[in-house]
Amino acid sequence: MFTNLLIACSELEKAQPKTSEIPEDILQLVPAGITAQDVRGMLSTDDSTESRIVVIRAAYAALSTIAQAVTDGQSNEKNDAETLTEIADRITKIIVPVCAGASLDHDSTDYATLSRLGELGLRALDQLAQIFPSPLPLSLPSSTLLRITAFTSPADPWTTAASCTLSPRLLSHFLETQPQPQRTQLIVDEILTKFLRPLFSKSRPSAVTASGRKAEFAEPGRRDPAADRETPEAKPWKYAHRYAITVFAWAVRQADPLLLQTHWPLYTPALLTLLDDPDLRTRTRGLVLLRSFWARCPAGLMQETGLADVFEAAVFPALSYLPTLTPEGESLELLREAYPVLIEMAGLEYMATAASGGDDATTGGAGLPVKGDKSKEEKGEEKEAKSRQITERERKLLDKIVREGLLMGYHHAKEHVRLVGLFCETLTCIVNGMGILAVKHLKELIPMVSEILTDPFGTKHPPTLSSAILLLQAILRACWPRIPRYCNEIVKMLMLSWLNIADEESFQPDDDNANALKAKLAETADMLSAVMKAAHVDLSERVMPLIEKEPQLDNLFNRNKNYP
């Protein structure tokens, strides 16, 4: 009964393999009076890749016709829930993105085909959702919903813009009327326990037990020697079932504090496995998921379970992936995820202050960085956060981030300007968060900022220079009682940076970058003036001789006529 439809879909696939729409001439080949039972039978064909695409196209066309008939009130057939549920199950089994290849370097997966299958299948499910006559959505099995979650990440090569839009919409549609216990059952039983636990079991780090809790003692002989190898057998989640990471990411995003309070052990083995993986793309994705997981955990839960130290130990090695052993681009991508995780584990809110360059990003005194416009509730929460004292554990972690991460990274890779910009941006956040406690790092931070601002080639990359100026402003704001002893060094760095900008040949007259940098330097000079005034020190005695020697410095130090 579907012969002509299947032939037409096969010809369409050969002629227009990238299209996902069903032309009107093919819709006309759908048999009159077709029912959901007929579509269920059609989906029981062979499993070759080509035939799967043809069958999914045909099913999409048939379900579109049935849905239109239901919408127009022209369907007299009863499309029962059991039949539609079975159709959804068969479609998701066909489109599930199982990859091929024995290694990531020799991946033979046809992602173009997988992405077409996924988009066509989700479009077919979208039509199926409109057929059920009840005002309530179908109650699909958890295994079917799990396969839909495989298409929720736009970063995956088997997804398209359409499939990434359809999958969340379908999940919302099929889950919106389900009680919370069924949602929890999908995440806890189907995804975390039945699906993910077997996939990650062989590559689980020894830092956690099989139940996901901190391992107090080593487990000799637990791991198979092959478990440390990059093989599909040891890491099926990284090869054939690569979509497992996407499914796990969805389970993390859907978790709430109540669920994590009880079921956190189901998340930890997968998280630590991703953080322990040598592939930087996998490790980076693990850092993103850890940050999301940490933000959703009840306050203090990881400390109480002893896993805070385990996660810190898992993240810190990422800070050593620096040039030249690691390409600058890959290092930058990894560190942009690693530092925010550690900072938020230390109780601060990470904000990319230097990137925006706005005043709002750098204000906040000795408290946490401040965002832009906020609601009254957010402002109240922020006020409470500012008043909270940093604990001893958080202070030690922040000190470790500065010394073993940022300063070490700067001295190792200072010739890579984009990394230097990231280090300054991250330090700005930490200094704003630590407040006066950051004074212990001044003897390292001041020389670092001075080296960046006085570099004659620093003007070649204005964003990094801007981030260093913002870091200096944060230091002045948070550590002002100790600034007078560094006054001469700060005056020197401001002066040389100003002159370097003025002498930069690449800046055109009234260049926006040059003007923005000069404005920030002048603002910093005003802050230094205020700090020295509070210390009862006359800054004019130090800067007026410089202005007499180099009159253009008047716009830097004397723009508001602060000195006689």
LUMGU-366658 format. One record per residue (C-alpha): x, y, z; residue in one letter. Coordinates in steps of 0.05 Angstrom, whole numbers, padded with zeros to 5 digits, always signed. Layout:
! residues N
      x      y      z residuo
      X      Y      Z       A
...
END
This chain:
! residues 564
      x      y      z residuo
 +00000 +00000 +00000       M
 +00060 +00046 +00010       F
 +00100 +00024 -00051       T
 +00090 +00088 -00091       N
 +00102 +00132 -00030       L
 +00167 +00096 -00013       L
 +00192 +00100 -00085       I
 +00177 +00174 -00088       A
 +00212 +00186 -00021       C
 +00272 +00146 -00046       S
 +00277 +00189 -00109       E
 +00270 +00252 -00067       L
 +00327 +00229 -00022       E
 +00372 +00219 -00083       K
 +00352 +00285 -00116       A
 +00349 +00330 -00054       Q
 +00385 +00295 +00003       P
 +00389 +00358 +00046       K
 +00315 +00376 +00045       T
 +00271 +00358 +00103       S
 +00206 +00384 +00076       E
 +00156 +00338 +00041       I
 +00133 +00366 -00026       P
 +00059 +00368 -00042       E
 +00065 +00316 -00098       D
 +00092 +00265 -00048       I
 +00037 +00281 +00002       L
 -00013 +00264 -00053       Q
 +00017 +00194 -00056       L
 -00004 +00179 +00016       V
 -00060 +00127 +00011       P
 -00129 +00153 +00025       A
 -00158 +00133 +00092       G
 -00090 +00117 +00120       I
 -00089 +00102 +00195       T
 -00038 +00102 +00250       A
 -00039 +00026 +00249       Q
 -00016 +00029 +00176       D
 +00042 +00074 +00194       V
 +00062 +00027 +00250       R
 +00066 -00030 +00200       G
 +00107 +00011 +00151       M
 +00160 +00026 +00205       L
 +00176 -00048 +00210       S
 +00221 -00050 +00148       T
 +00295 -00068 +00143       D
 +00349 -00029 +00179       D
 +00396 -00007 +00124       S
 +00414 +00067 +00129       T
 +00384 +00087 +00062       E
 +00319 +00051 +00074       S
 +00314 +00081 +00144       R
 +00315 +00151 +00115       I
 +00264 +00132 +00062       V
 +00218 +00101 +00114       V
 +00224 +00160 +00161       I
 +00208 +00208 +00103       R
 +00147 +00166 +00086       A
 +00125 +00163 +00158       A
 +00132 +00238 +00163       Y
 +00088 +00247 +00101       A
 +00036 +00197 +00127       A
 +00033 +00227 +00197       L
 +00027 +00297 +00167       S
 -00033 +00274 +00126       T
 -00066 +00241 +00187       I
 -00053 +00302 +00230       A
 -00083 +00348 +00177       Q
 -00144 +00303 +00173       A
 -00153 +00304 +00248       V
 -00146 +00380 +00248       T
 -00198 +00387 +00193       D
 -00245 +00339 +00227       G
 -00244 +00292 +00168       Q
 -00215 +00231 +00204       S
 -00264 +00179 +00228       N
 -00210 +00131 +00251       E
 -00193 +00123 +00324       K
 -00119 +00134 +00333       N
 -00110 +00101 +00400       D
 -00054 +00120 +00448       A
 -00021 +00051 +00447       E
 -00011 +00053 +00372       T
 +00016 +00124 +00371       L
 +00062 +00108 +00429       T
 +00090 +00048 +00391       E
 +00101 +00091 +00330       I
 +00139 +00142 +00371       A
 +00181 +00086 +00401       D
 +00198 +00057 +00332       R
 +00216 +00126 +00303       I
 +00263 +00143 +00360       T
 +00297 +00075 +00354       K
 +00310 +00088 +00281       I
 +00338 +00158 +00290       I
 +00380 +00148 +00353       V
 +00449 +00174 +00333       P
 +00495 +00114 +00343       V
 +00565 +00132 +00317       C
 +00616 +00089 +00281       A
 +00692 +00086 +00281       G
 +00744 +00055 +00327       A
 +00773 +00122 +00348       S
 +00758 +00196 +00346       L
 +00814 +00207 +00296       D
 +00785 +00155 +00249       H
 +00712 +00169 +00256       D
 +00673 +00139 +00198       S
 +00605 +00162 +00221       T
 +00561 +00192 +00167       D
 +00537 +00252 +00207       Y
 +00499 +00282 +00148       A
 +00455 +00221 +00146       T
 +00446 +00219 +00222       L
 +00427 +00293 +00223       S
 +00375 +00282 +00167       R
 +00347 +00222 +00203       L
 +00342 +00260 +00268       G
 +00308 +00321 +00238       E
 +00259 +00279 +00196       L
 +00243 +00235 +00256       G
 +00230 +00294 +00302       L
 +00187 +00327 +00250       R
 +00147 +00262 +00245       A
 +00139 +00261 +00321       L
 +00116 +00333 +00319       D
 +00060 +00312 +00272       Q
 +00044 +00252 +00315       L
 +00035 +00297 +00375       A
 -00022 +00331 +00339       Q
 -00060 +00266 +00324       I
 -00079 +00242 +00393       F
 -00152 +00264 +00404       P
 -00146 +00276 +00479       S
 -00133 +00346 +00503       P
 -00074 +00317 +00542       L
 -00009 +00297 +00508       P
 +00012 +00225 +00499       L
 +00047 +00193 +00558       S
 +00109 +00165 +00523       L
 +00155 +00114 +00556       P
 +00218 +00140 +00589       S
 +00262 +00102 +00539       S
 +00229 +00140 +00481       T
 +00238 +00207 +00515       L
 +00311 +00191 +00529       L
 +00325 +00183 +00454       R
 +00293 +00251 +00440       I
 +00341 +00284 +00490       T
 +00399 +00261 +00445       A
 +00382 +00319 +00398       F
 +00382 +00376 +00449       T
 +00453 +00402 +00438       S
 +00470 +00446 +00377       P
 +00544 +00428 +00387       A
 +00533 +00356 +00365       D
 +00547 +00339 +00292       P
 +00483 +00297 +00287       W
 +00437 +00356 +00302       T
 +00410 +00412 +00259       T
 +00380 +00479 +00278       A
 +00311 +00449 +00267       A
 +00323 +00386 +00309       S
 +00352 +00428 +00366       C
 +00287 +00468 +00365       T
 +00241 +00409 +00358       L
 +00271 +00364 +00412       S
 +00260 +00412 +00472       P
 +00191 +00429 +00446       R
 +00172 +00356 +00441       L
 +00200 +00340 +00510       L
 +00162 +00398 +00540       S
 +00098 +00375 +00504       H
 +00103 +00303 +00527       F
 +00125 +00320 +00598       L
 +00082 +00381 +00614       E
 +00024 +00341 +00642       T
 +00067 +00287 +00676       Q
 +00071 +00289 +00752       P
 +00138 +00304 +00783       Q
 +00150 +00231 +00804       P
 +00148 +00210 +00730       Q
 +00197 +00265 +00711       R
 +00243 +00242 +00767       T
 +00235 +00171 +00744       Q
 +00257 +00190 +00674       L
 +00320 +00225 +00700       I
 +00338 +00179 +00757       V
 +00318 +00110 +00734       D
 +00319 +00112 +00658       E
 +00375 +00161 +00643       I
 +00423 +00160 +00702       L
 +00415 +00088 +00726       T
 +00396 +00045 +00667       K
 +00428 +00083 +00610       F
 +00489 +00121 +00636       L
 +00515 +00079 +00693       R
 +00534 +00018 +00650       P
 +00566 +00064 +00597       L
 +00611 +00099 +00648       F
 +00625 +00039 +00694       S
 +00692 +00017 +00663       K
 +00722 +00087 +00660       S
 +00699 +00111 +00729       R
 +00756 +00147 +00766       P
 +00781 +00114 +00830       S
 +00763 +00177 +00869       A
 +00691 +00154 +00874       V
 +00659 +00088 +00890       T
 +00610 +00052 +00846       A
 +00553 +00085 +00885       S
 +00581 +00154 +00868       G
 +00608 +00171 +00937       R
 +00677 +00192 +00955       K
 +00725 +00133 +00958       A
 +00761 +00136 +01025       E
 +00809 +00080 +01006       F
 +00838 +00056 +00940       A
 +00803 -00003 +00908       E
 +00860 -00049 +00884       P
 +00843 -00089 +00823       G
 +00778 -00053 +00811       R
 +00797 -00026 +00743       R
 +00809 -00069 +00683       D
 +00878 -00052 +00652       P
 +00840 -00036 +00587       A
 +00798 +00015 +00623       A
 +00852 +00068 +00616       D
 +00857 +00058 +00542       R
 +00821 +00100 +00490       E
 +00778 +00043 +00464       T
 +00704 +00036 +00447       P
 +00699 -00021 +00497       E
 +00727 +00020 +00555       A
 +00691 +00084 +00537       K
 +00627 +00069 +00498       P
 +00601 +00138 +00518       W
 +00656 +00170 +00478       K
 +00649 +00128 +00414       Y
 +00587 +00090 +00393       A
 +00542 +00122 +00445       H
 +00571 +00192 +00441       R
 +00502 +00221 +00450       Y
 +00505 +00197 +00522       A
 +00541 +00262 +00541       I
 +00484 +00302 +00511       T
 +00432 +00260 +00548       V
 +00472 +00270 +00612       F
 +00476 +00345 +00600       A
 +00400 +00347 +00593       W
 +00393 +00309 +00659       A
 +00438 +00360 +00693       V
 +00398 +00419 +00666       R
 +00333 +00388 +00688       Q
 +00356 +00374 +00759       A
 +00333 +00417 +00817       D
 +00360 +00422 +00888       P
 +00307 +00373 +00914       L
 +00326 +00319 +00864       L
 +00401 +00330 +00876       L
 +00393 +00328 +00951       Q
 +00374 +00255 +00945       T
 +00403 +00230 +00880       H
 +00470 +00267 +00874       W
 +00511 +00202 +00875       P
 +00483 +00184 +00807       L
 +00514 +00246 +00775       Y
 +00584 +00244 +00805       T
 +00615 +00184 +00768       P
 +00598 +00213 +00699       A
 +00621 +00283 +00718       L
 +00688 +00260 +00744       L
 +00698 +00214 +00685       T
 +00689 +00272 +00637       L
 +00736 +00316 +00678       L
 +00788 +00261 +00677       D
 +00787 +00249 +00602       D
 +00850 +00267 +00563       P
 +00810 +00294 +00504       D
 +00805 +00370 +00514       L
 +00737 +00376 +00481       R
 +00709 +00324 +00528       T
 +00742 +00355 +00589       R
 +00716 +00424 +00569       T
 +00646 +00397 +00564       R
 +00654 +00364 +00632       G
 +00673 +00431 +00662       L
 +00611 +00463 +00633       V
 +00568 +00408 +00662       L
 +00602 +00412 +00730       L
 +00589 +00487 +00733       R
 +00515 +00475 +00718       S
 +00512 +00417 +00768       F
 +00546 +00458 +00823       W
 +00498 +00516 +00813       A
 +00438 +00470 +00823       R
 +00465 +00433 +00884       C
 +00438 +00453 +00952       P
 +00487 +00499 +00988       A
 +00541 +00461 +01024       G
 +00520 +00392 +00998       L
 +00586 +00376 +00964       M
 +00626 +00398 +01025       Q
 +00583 +00354 +01070       E
 +00593 +00294 +01025       T
 +00668 +00304 +01019       G
 +00665 +00311 +00944       L
 +00683 +00385 +00941       A
 +00757 +00367 +00949       D
 +00749 +00312 +00897       V
 +00720 +00360 +00845       F
 +00774 +00412 +00860       E
 +00828 +00360 +00849       A
 +00794 +00340 +00784       A
 +00790 +00411 +00757       V
 +00858 +00438 +00776       F
 +00898 +00397 +00725       P
 +00861 +00435 +00670       A
 +00897 +00498 +00691       L
 +00963 +00469 +00667       S
 +00941 +00460 +00595       Y
 +00981 +00519 +00569       L
 +01022 +00535 +00507       P
 +01066 +00510 +00477       T
 +01046 +00439 +00494       L
 +00973 +00459 +00484       T
 +00953 +00504 +00426       P
 +00932 +00574 +00449       E
 +00861 +00567 +00422       G
 +00848 +00501 +00457       E
 +00880 +00526 +00521       S
 +00837 +00588 +00520       L
 +00774 +00548 +00509       E
 +00791 +00501 +00567       L
 +00812 +00555 +00616       L
 +00750 +00597 +00601       R
 +00710 +00540 +00632       E
 +00758 +00518 +00686       A
 +00767 +00584 +00723       Y
 +00693 +00601 +00729       P
 +00680 +00532 +00759       V
 +00734 +00539 +00811       L
 +00714 +00610 +00829       I
 +00641 +00590 +00839       E
 +00664 +00530 +00880       M
 +00698 +00581 +00924       A
 +00632 +00617 +00935       G
 +00641 +00676 +00887       L
 +00602 +00694 +00825       E
 +00644 +00693 +00762       Y
 +00634 +00752 +00716       M
 +00671 +00768 +00652       A
 +00687 +00839 +00673       T
 +00742 +00856 +00623       A
 +00703 +00831 +00563       A
 +00647 +00881 +00573       S
 +00689 +00939 +00597       G
 +00628 +00969 +00630       G
 +00629 +01005 +00697       D
 +00576 +00958 +00725       D
 +00621 +00899 +00715       A
 +00676 +00926 +00760       T
 +00639 +00959 +00816       T
 +00622 +00924 +00880       G
 +00676 +00946 +00929       G
 +00700 +00890 +00972       A
 +00640 +00847 +00957       G
 +00620 +00806 +00897       L
 +00620 +00834 +00826       P
 +00556 +00870 +00808       V
 +00515 +00857 +00745       K
 +00474 +00907 +00708       G
 +00401 +00921 +00722       D
 +00370 +00876 +00773       K
 +00303 +00864 +00804       S
 +00290 +00881 +00877       K
 +00295 +00807 +00895       E
 +00362 +00800 +00859       E
 +00389 +00863 +00893       K
 +00368 +00835 +00960       G
 +00402 +00770 +00947       E
 +00464 +00807 +00924       E
 +00465 +00849 +00987       K
 +00461 +00786 +01028       E
 +00518 +00755 +00987       A
 +00562 +00816 +00998       K
 +00551 +00814 +01073       S
 +00571 +00740 +01076       R
 +00641 +00728 +01102       Q
 +00687 +00685 +01061       I
 +00700 +00620 +01098       T
 +00770 +00594 +01112       E
 +00761 +00538 +01061       R
 +00738 +00587 +01007       E
 +00797 +00634 +01022       R
 +00847 +00577 +01016       K
 +00816 +00556 +00950       L
 +00818 +00627 +00923       L
 +00891 +00634 +00944       D
 +00906 +00568 +00909       K
 +00871 +00592 +00845       I
 +00913 +00655 +00845       V
 +00980 +00623 +00861       R
 +00976 +00555 +00827       E
 +00932 +00576 +00770       G
 +00933 +00648 +00748       L
 +01002 +00670 +00768       L
 +01033 +00605 +00746       M
 +00996 +00609 +00680       G
 +01017 +00682 +00669       Y
 +01091 +00669 +00681       H
 +01088 +00607 +00636       H
 +01049 +00637 +00578       A
 +01056 +00713 +00584       K
 +01073 +00720 +00510       E
 +01003 +00697 +00492       H
 +00962 +00760 +00497       V
 +00893 +00729 +00495       R
 +00911 +00684 +00554       L
 +00939 +00744 +00591       V
 +00873 +00779 +00581       G
 +00836 +00720 +00610       L
 +00883 +00718 +00670       F
 +00870 +00792 +00684       C
 +00796 +00784 +00675       E
 +00794 +00726 +00724       T
 +00838 +00761 +00774       L
 +00792 +00821 +00772       T
 +00734 +00777 +00793       C
 +00774 +00746 +00849       I
 +00801 +00812 +00876       V
 +00731 +00842 +00875       N
 +00706 +00781 +00913       G
 +00762 +00775 +00964       M
 +00764 +00850 +00979       G
 +00817 +00869 +01030       I
 +00838 +00796 +01036       L
 +00871 +00803 +00968       A
 +00927 +00847 +00997       V
 +00969 +00785 +01008       K
 +00975 +00778 +00932       H
 +00995 +00851 +00918       L
 +01070 +00835 +00915       K
 +01055 +00789 +00856       E
 +00997 +00827 +00824       L
 +01027 +00896 +00820       I
 +01090 +00873 +00782       P
 +01045 +00831 +00736       M
 +01000 +00890 +00719       V
 +01060 +00935 +00711       S
 +01092 +00888 +00662       E
 +01029 +00885 +00620       I
 +01014 +00960 +00620       L
 +01086 +00981 +00605       T
 +01097 +00931 +00550       D
 +01111 +00974 +00487       P
 +01076 +00921 +00445       F
 +01015 +00917 +00490       G
 +00977 +00968 +00447       T
 +00975 +00916 +00391       K
 +00919 +00880 +00429       H
 +00874 +00933 +00463       P
 +00827 +00882 +00498       P
 +00884 +00854 +00539       T
 +00909 +00923 +00558       L
 +00838 +00941 +00577       S
 +00831 +00880 +00621       S
 +00897 +00897 +00657       A
 +00871 +00968 +00671       I
 +00807 +00940 +00700       L
 +00848 +00893 +00744       L
 +00887 +00952 +00769       L
 +00823 +00989 +00785       Q
 +00798 +00929 +00824       A
 +00863 +00927 +00863       I
 +00857 +01002 +00880       L
 +00785 +00993 +00901       R
 +00794 +00931 +00944       A
 +00864 +00940 +00972       C
 +00868 +01015 +00980       W
 +00897 +01015 +01051       P
 +00961 +00983 +01024       R
 +00965 +01022 +00958       I
 +01009 +01081 +00982       P
 +01070 +01037 +00985       R
 +01060 +01020 +00912       Y
 +01043 +01090 +00890       C
 +01107 +01104 +00850       N
 +01101 +01039 +00812       E
 +01028 +01053 +00795       I
 +01044 +01123 +00771       V
 +01100 +01095 +00728       K
 +01055 +01042 +00695       M
 +00999 +01092 +00682       L
 +01048 +01142 +00652       M
 +01084 +01092 +00606       L
 +01019 +01060 +00584       S
 +00991 +01129 +00565       W
 +01054 +01147 +00526       L
 +01054 +01079 +00490       N
 +00982 +01091 +00468       I
 +00999 +01161 +00444       A
 +01058 +01134 +00404       D
 +01022 +01074 +00374       E
 +01024 +01083 +00299       E
 +00967 +01035 +00286       S
 +00918 +01081 +00322       F
 +00885 +01132 +00277       Q
 +00868 +01202 +00302       P
 +00807 +01198 +00348       D
 +00813 +01122 +00347       D
 +00758 +01090 +00389       D
 +00806 +01039 +00420       N
 +00857 +01091 +00438       A
 +00805 +01138 +00468       N
 +00773 +01082 +00508       A
 +00841 +01060 +00536       L
 +00860 +01132 +00554       K
 +00793 +01142 +00588       A
 +00804 +01081 +00631       K
 +00875 +01103 +00648       L
 +00851 +01173 +00668       A
 +00796 +01142 +00710       E
 +00848 +01098 +00744       T
 +00891 +01159 +00758       A
 +00831 +01192 +00791       D
 +00822 +01130 +00835       M
 +00896 +01132 +00854       L
 +00888 +01206 +00872       S
 +00829 +01190 +00917       A
 +00867 +01134 +00951       V
 +00928 +01177 +00964       M
 +00885 +01234 +00990       K
 +00854 +01186 +01040       A
 +00925 +01169 +01061       A
 +00941 +01243 +01069       H
 +00993 +01242 +01014       V
 +01000 +01298 +00963       D
 +01004 +01263 +00896       L
 +01019 +01328 +00859       S
 +01090 +01327 +00884       E
 +01101 +01263 +00846       R
 +01063 +01277 +00782       V
 +01074 +01351 +00769       M
 +01148 +01341 +00750       P
 +01126 +01288 +00701       L
 +01074 +01334 +00670       I
 +01126 +01389 +00663       E
 +01172 +01340 +00627       K
 +01117 +01310 +00584       E
 +01058 +01359 +00577       P
 +01012 +01308 +00546       Q
 +01009 +01273 +00613       L
 +00967 +01331 +00637       D
 +00906 +01297 +00608       N
 +00923 +01235 +00648       L
 +00937 +01263 +00717       F
 +00907 +01332 +00717       N
 +00844 +01326 +00675       R
 +00799 +01346 +00733       N
 +00848 +01398 +00761       K
 +00860 +01356 +00822       N
 +00928 +01388 +00834       Y
 +00947 +01462 +00842       P
END
